[in-house]
Amino acid sequence: MYPLKIAAAQFEPKDGDKTYNLSVIEKLSSEAKAKGADVISFHELSVSAYTFLQDLSEEELLHLAEEVPSGKSCQYLAALARKLDITILAGLVEKDQGKIYNTYVCVSPEGCIARYRKIHPFISKYLAAGEEYVVFDLKGWKCGILICYDNNVIENVRATVLSGADIIFAPHVTGCTPSAMPGRGYVNDDLWKKRTEDPVPLRMEFDGPKGRGWLMRWLPARAYDNGVYYVFSNPIGYDGAHLKHGNAMILDPYGEVLSEVRSFEDDFTIAHFTEDKLKLAGGYRYRNARKPELYADILGKQHQSDFRPVWMEEQEGQ
């Protein structure tokens, strides 16, 4: 295991425009490589865009979806990874044996080395749920993937770490939507339109409970409690009808923010990953102190899963 330089990216996607979105992925990957990055991670469904999927029929989703790793987008990413000598993580709609998945892939110069299917997909009733955690080797590091809402269920994080992960890639499309939490909600479009000439009001909204303030309630805890590095990615600007605050960031096993994007542009941030923090972090000691005989049956109890977000419930009620 040697020190890694990983980039977390943000960009504004175009709905269903794979050619455009892949061109941005290529541009940012090239720039990250030029700055020394070994790996770059993009947001959830970065190849296709995300929110607009809620309005697509099953037939339209199948037309958008691709096979992994033989599909055109995955092959494009593989060729790009070889050309740039960088590892790329990105999201796309996958189809496999009649099912459709929200999928995230890791593509290295050697090809597609990992595929993860979102366990809690809710944007479309036609998406099937993933049924397994994924841990894979990346340049000597053990890595896991949890897509957006999957990170909100703390058992998913602990299970991935107990499966061996040192790093968790957390691609999102999140923030700036309604929630029961005070202060959450949409951000006014006028602030986004005036982001160049008057950026302060938008920055205040993005940094408050609608955006970064919400992330800082839970994201550092996931890294700290489990003693792992966290790579958070998120779109900037509009994904479908929803404005997103970006703020791609990288956290260390102490739960400290190593680096983050603070612009309103297509951008990325890079941080160094070193092995020493993995065992120095409190989370490493906490994992070793566990007594699963006390709670294995409690945590494994059956229950009815319910994970529809407030913003979708509000839309359905209109």
Phi, psi and omega in degrees: 000118179241162182304136180248151169245115183244137178253140172246127189248159171222143171201162179268111183277166173248134186302118175070003183264082184297322181300314179294311184298320177293328178293324177290319176302318178295316182298311182290326177296319179296317180292322179294319178299319180297336178263010173097007182289139173270333187217146172224138183241129179252172188281175179304132180049041182294335180285326186249339197080167195240297193301326183294346179299334182296340182260001184268145174284170178298321179296318179294321177296319179296324178293324180285329187287158180224160174279153178235125010260008189278349183292163185300316183293318180294322177293323176298315179296322179296317179295321179294317179299320178293317182296318184268347186057056179217152176265134186239133173244129184208162184248147179207166175274124183250146170238139182205116178052046176083355178255154181241136184229150165274107192240148177232131184240151171246120184239121179252177175302342178272352181122194181283115185255351178202147175221130178232136179250128185304130183280331182239069179275129181228356186290337180213139179291349181271354180275132176275153180273139172294155187233015180204155173275157182231127172229129186220162181268132178225102179054040178090351178261144174269126186235146174236166179228134171223124186268121171043252187303333178305330180285339180284340177267105191297334178298327178297319181292311181298318180297321179293319179291318178294340175279356173120359186291134171262333182230137173242121173274127186235076178288133184230161155227098192209171177090158174061036174228160183297152178201165176290341181291132179304138177091349180281164177148181180287156175257136183299132181299329180300326179293322178293318180295332182259019187297335181277310184278337181216074189283341188297312180301321179292318179298322178295320177294313181294328181275346182277198185294346177282340185225255186300323180302323177290316179303319185286353173284329188232328186298313177300327181294322179298317179290314184293310185297331184255352178065045181228159170284145179234131179243104183260127176232153188195145178291157171247140182084210187269131164244106190063226181274358186255128174281132181240152190262003178066244177062039173308136183208160180233129181242149180264177182295348173276354184084011179271141176284115178281320181195152182205158178272131181240014181258171175260014186252169167298123192198176176207165175229151184235141175222156177270135176249123179238147187292329188301325184294335184299321181262344176279336184291148179301324182302328178296316179292322181295321178297320180289340181271358183300152173231076186299340179296340180279332189224008180302315181290327180293311182292335183268005181296144177288145173202166180272117182283134179220113187221029177285130182286159183301320185295329177286323177296321179295319179297320181292334181277351182279000000 
